[in-house]
Amino acid sequence: MTPEIVQRPHVENFISWAKDKPEVLVLSADLTNSCEVGLWRDTYPDRFFSMGMAEQNMLGFAGGLAREGFEPFIHTFAVFIYRRAYDQLAMSVAYPNLRVRLVGFLPGIVTPGGVTHQAIEDIAIMRATPNMTILETGDGTEVESVLDVAHDIDGPVYIRMLRGEIPRLFGKQDVMQFNRARVLSQGGDVTIFTAGVTTEEAMRAIPALEKSGVSVTHLHISTHKPFTDPQILEAIQNAKHGVITLENHIVTGGLGTEVGEVMAQHGIGKPLVKLGLKDTYAHGASKAYLMREYHMDAMALVRAVEELIGAQFDIDESAMDQARREDADSTAKAEAL
């Protein structure tokens, strides 16, 4: 698997998408270029609001705009949406169920910025927030098509957004569908659920597992709330040995918890292995290093499958598709912060 690399797809796509939608506005909290809306600001200056480093005010302001019939798209780092301004998010946006789109960049450990910039518990907090819909992008196609999905939802939407150089794992016409998982492979031994950047890691590991005789069902999740796609239950039921979740998030309250709740609700007594951050904060380093360090990469998935089915395979990094390394000198590479 050598995916096409898309250069900052949100920049131009958002501009063209919003051309015939005058109600769409952008609010930025002093991170305009870091969140890829600098060109949007220049194209639609009357529809852009720079709120400064005042996220609490920005959330309240967005709620007021939504009450007047606008559709504000907040662009900032994810941690500043739900940690810094949660009271305003809950009371000014979620409680009145307003059409505010919360576009959160740097989800999980994709940034070397350390704990202050790594959104590792955002899904858990947003899942506990009434009226909130949660979407997560996993490739360039989903970055481009998440706008349509969010636009169609009558209420607040939180988006875990990717930026910079992004792989295109899915065909350009294979757009994100609301509350619909992507079935990337089917098999009866193990079911694997991934979301966001972990899907690329699973796609590296699964061919090697299948060559070793393990049949895998792999579902990519882009809607975390609601989590009612019937394909999810079917994939769990068909797993002979059990289920593994791999997520760019703490294992409490995120994808692993979502799957575990489905299993408990339907009385499915199978093992569930949750790969992700284990009740810890990460530190500053490259994404590749952090995913390896915290056992969230392709090799960690292979080891989890081995433990789950009670077998050992001759699989190492050389047996899998090569890990993609981002070019440090690329003009598309966003700054770390």
C-alpha positions in Angstrom: 0.0 0.0 0.0 1.5 3.3 -1.1 -1.2 5.9 -0.8 -1.4 9.1 -2.8 -0.4 12.0 -0.6 -2.7 15.1 -0.8 -1.2 18.5 -0.1 -3.4 20.5 2.4 -6.8 19.5 0.8 -8.9 21.6 3.2 -7.4 24.9 1.9 -8.9 25.0 -1.6 -11.7 22.6 -1.0 -13.3 24.7 1.8 -13.2 27.8 -0.4 -14.9 26.2 -3.3 -17.4 24.4 -1.1 -18.5 27.6 0.6 -18.8 29.7 -2.5 -22.6 29.3 -2.8 -23.2 29.2 1.0 -23.1 32.8 2.2 -24.4 31.7 5.6 -21.1 29.9 6.2 -18.7 31.9 8.4 -15.2 31.1 9.8 -14.1 32.0 13.3 -10.4 31.7 14.2 -8.6 31.9 17.5 -5.2 33.3 16.4 -4.4 30.1 14.5 -5.6 31.0 11.1 -2.8 29.7 8.9 -2.1 26.8 11.3 -5.7 25.7 10.7 -5.5 26.2 7.0 -8.0 29.1 6.6 -5.7 31.9 5.7 -6.6 31.7 2.0 -10.3 31.4 3.0 -9.9 34.7 5.0 -8.4 36.4 2.0 -11.1 35.1 -0.3 -14.1 35.9 1.9 -12.9 38.7 4.2 -16.4 39.7 5.2 -17.2 36.2 6.4 -14.1 35.8 8.5 -13.8 36.7 12.2 -10.4 36.7 14.0 -11.3 36.3 17.7 -7.8 36.3 19.1 -6.7 34.0 21.9 -10.2 34.1 23.4 -11.8 30.8 22.8 -14.5 31.2 25.5 -15.7 34.4 23.8 -15.4 32.7 20.4 -17.8 29.8 21.4 -20.4 32.3 22.8 -20.0 34.5 19.7 -20.5 31.4 17.4 -23.7 30.5 19.3 -25.1 34.0 18.7 -24.3 33.8 15.0 -26.0 30.5 14.7 -29.1 31.9 16.4 -29.3 34.5 13.7 -29.2 31.9 10.9 -25.5 31.7 10.1 -23.4 28.5 10.1 -20.2 29.3 11.9 -17.2 27.0 11.4 -14.8 27.4 14.3 -11.2 26.6 13.3 -8.7 26.1 16.1 -6.7 23.3 17.7 -9.0 20.7 19.2 -7.7 21.1 22.8 -8.8 24.8 22.8 -12.3 23.9 21.8 -13.2 21.5 24.5 -10.7 22.1 27.3 -10.4 25.8 27.4 -14.0 26.8 26.6 -16.2 23.8 27.7 -18.7 25.8 29.7 -19.4 28.1 26.7 -19.5 25.1 24.4 -22.0 23.3 26.5 -24.3 26.2 27.5 -24.0 28.5 24.4 -23.8 25.8 21.7 -24.8 22.3 22.7 -27.6 23.1 25.1 -29.5 25.2 22.6 -28.6 22.6 19.9 -27.2 25.2 17.5 -25.7 24.7 14.0 -22.1 25.4 15.0 -19.3 23.4 13.4 -16.3 22.9 15.7 -13.3 22.0 13.5 -10.6 20.7 15.8 -7.1 20.3 14.4 -4.2 18.2 16.0 -6.4 15.3 17.3 -4.7 12.9 19.6 -0.9 12.6 19.3 -0.3 13.9 15.8 1.6 17.0 17.1 4.9 17.2 18.9 3.5 20.0 21.0 3.1 17.8 24.0 0.2 17.7 26.5 -0.9 21.3 26.1 -1.7 20.6 22.4 -2.6 16.9 22.2 -6.3 16.3 22.3 -6.4 12.8 23.8 -9.7 12.8 25.6 -11.8 15.0 23.3 -14.0 12.2 22.0 -14.9 11.1 25.5 -15.8 14.6 26.6 -17.8 15.3 23.4 -19.6 12.0 23.6 -20.8 13.0 27.1 -22.1 16.3 25.8 -25.8 16.1 24.8 -26.8 17.1 21.2 -23.2 16.8 20.0 -22.4 14.9 16.8 -18.8 13.7 16.5 -17.0 13.1 13.2 -13.3 12.1 12.5 -11.4 12.4 9.2 -9.0 9.6 8.3 -7.7 10.7 4.9 -7.8 13.4 2.2 -11.1 12.2 0.8 -12.8 12.5 4.2 -11.2 15.9 4.8 -12.9 17.0 1.6 -16.2 15.4 2.1 -16.8 15.9 5.9 -18.0 19.4 5.1 -21.1 18.0 3.4 -21.8 15.6 6.2 -21.5 18.3 8.9 -23.6 20.8 6.8 -26.5 18.4 6.7 -26.7 17.9 10.5 -29.2 20.1 12.4 -27.2 20.7 15.5 -23.6 21.1 16.7 -20.9 19.0 15.1 -17.4 18.3 16.4 -14.8 17.3 13.7 -11.4 15.8 14.3 -9.7 17.3 11.4 -6.3 16.4 9.7 -4.0 19.0 8.1 -0.8 19.3 6.1 0.2 16.2 4.0 -2.6 13.6 4.2 -2.8 10.2 2.5 -5.7 9.4 0.2 -6.7 6.0 1.5 -10.1 6.0 -0.2 -11.2 6.9 -3.7 -12.0 10.6 -4.3 -15.6 9.7 -5.1 -15.8 7.3 -2.0 -16.9 10.1 0.2 -17.6 10.0 4.0 -21.2 8.8 4.8 -22.8 9.8 8.1 -23.0 7.0 10.7 -21.7 4.5 8.2 -18.5 2.6 8.7 -16.2 1.7 5.8 -15.7 -2.1 5.6 -12.1 -2.4 4.3 -11.7 -6.1 4.6 -13.8 -9.1 5.7 -12.8 -12.2 7.6 -14.0 -14.4 10.4 -11.1 -14.6 12.9 -10.7 -11.1 14.2 -12.5 -7.8 13.8 -10.5 -4.6 14.0 -12.0 -1.1 14.4 -9.9 2.0 13.6 -10.4 5.7 13.1 -8.4 8.7 11.9 -4.7 8.1 11.5 -4.8 4.6 13.0 -6.6 3.3 9.9 -3.4 3.7 7.8 -1.5 1.7 10.4 -4.0 -1.1 10.3 -3.9 -1.1 6.5 -0.1 -1.7 6.8 -0.6 -4.6 9.2 -3.6 -6.5 7.9 -2.1 -7.8 4.6 0.8 -9.4 6.6 -1.7 -10.9 9.0 -3.7 -12.4 6.2 -0.6 -13.9 4.7 0.0 -15.5 8.0 -3.5 -17.1 7.8 -5.5 -14.7 9.9 -8.8 -13.5 8.3 -9.6 -10.0 9.4 -12.7 -7.8 9.2 -11.5 -4.2 9.3 -13.9 -1.3 9.8 -12.9 2.3 9.6 -15.1 4.6 11.7 -15.7 8.2 10.9 -18.8 8.8 13.0 -18.3 8.4 16.7 -21.6 9.8 17.8 -24.1 8.5 16.9 -22.6 5.0 16.9 -25.5 2.9 15.6 -24.4 1.6 12.2 -25.7 -2.1 12.1 -22.5 -3.1 10.3 -20.7 -2.6 13.6 -22.8 -5.1 15.5 -22.5 -7.6 12.6 -18.7 -7.3 12.5 -18.5 -7.9 16.2 -20.8 -10.9 16.1 -18.8 -12.5 13.3 -15.4 -12.3 15.1 -14.4 -15.8 16.1 -11.6 -14.8 18.5 -12.6 -11.3 19.5 -12.3 -7.6 18.7 -9.5 -5.1 18.7 -9.9 -1.3 18.6 -7.0 1.0 17.6 -7.5 4.7 18.3 -5.6 8.0 18.4 -7.1 8.7 21.8 -7.1 7.6 25.4 -8.7 4.2 25.7 -11.3 5.5 28.1 -14.4 6.9 26.5 -13.3 6.8 22.8 -13.6 4.2 20.1 -12.8 1.2 22.3 -15.5 2.3 24.8 -18.0 2.8 21.9 -17.5 -0.7 20.7 -17.5 -2.1 24.3 -20.9 -0.5 24.9 -22.3 -2.1 21.8 -21.0 -5.5 22.9 -22.4 -5.1 26.4 -25.8 -3.9 25.2 -26.2 -6.9 23.0 -24.7 -9.4 25.5 -21.7 -10.4 23.3 -19.2 -12.2 25.5 -16.0 -11.9 23.4 -12.6 -10.5 24.3 -12.1 -6.8 23.5 -8.6 -5.4 23.2 -8.3 -1.6 23.3 -5.1 -0.1 21.8 -4.5 3.6 22.5 -3.2 5.8 25.2 -3.5 3.9 28.6 -4.5 6.5 31.3 -1.5 8.7 30.5 -0.5 11.9 28.9 1.9 11.7 26.0 5.0 13.9 25.5 6.4 15.9 22.6 7.8 13.9 19.7 7.0 13.0 16.1 3.8 11.2 15.3 5.6 8.1 14.2 7.7 8.0 17.4 4.7 8.5 19.6 2.5 5.9 17.9 5.3 3.4 18.3 6.1 4.4 21.9 2.5 4.2 23.0 1.8 1.0 21.1 -0.6 2.5 18.6 1.1 1.5 15.4 1.0 -1.4 12.9 3.4 -3.6 15.0 1.3 -3.1 18.1 -1.7 -4.3 16.2 0.1 -7.4 15.0 1.1 -8.2 18.6 -2.4 -7.7 19.8 -3.8 -10.1 17.2 -1.1 -12.7 18.2 -2.1 -12.4 21.9 -5.8 -12.5 21.1 -5.7 -15.7 19.1 -2.9 -17.4 21.0 -0.4 -17.6 18.1 2.9 -16.1 17.1 3.7 -15.0 13.5 7.0 -14.2 11.8 5.9 -10.6 11.2 8.2 -7.6 11.7 8.4 -4.2 10.1 10.0 -5.7 7.0 7.0 -8.0 6.5 4.6 -5.1 6.4 4.0 -2.2 4.0 6.6 0.5 4.7 5.6 3.2 7.1 4.9 6.5 5.5 7.3 9.2 6.6 6.3 12.8 6.2 8.9 15.0 4.4 10.2 17.5 6.9 11.0 19.9 4.0 7.6 19.8 2.4 6.0 23.1 1.7 2.7 21.5 2.7 3.9 20.5 6.1 2.2 22.6 8.8 4.2 24.0 11.6 4.1 22.0 14.8 2.0 24.5 16.7 
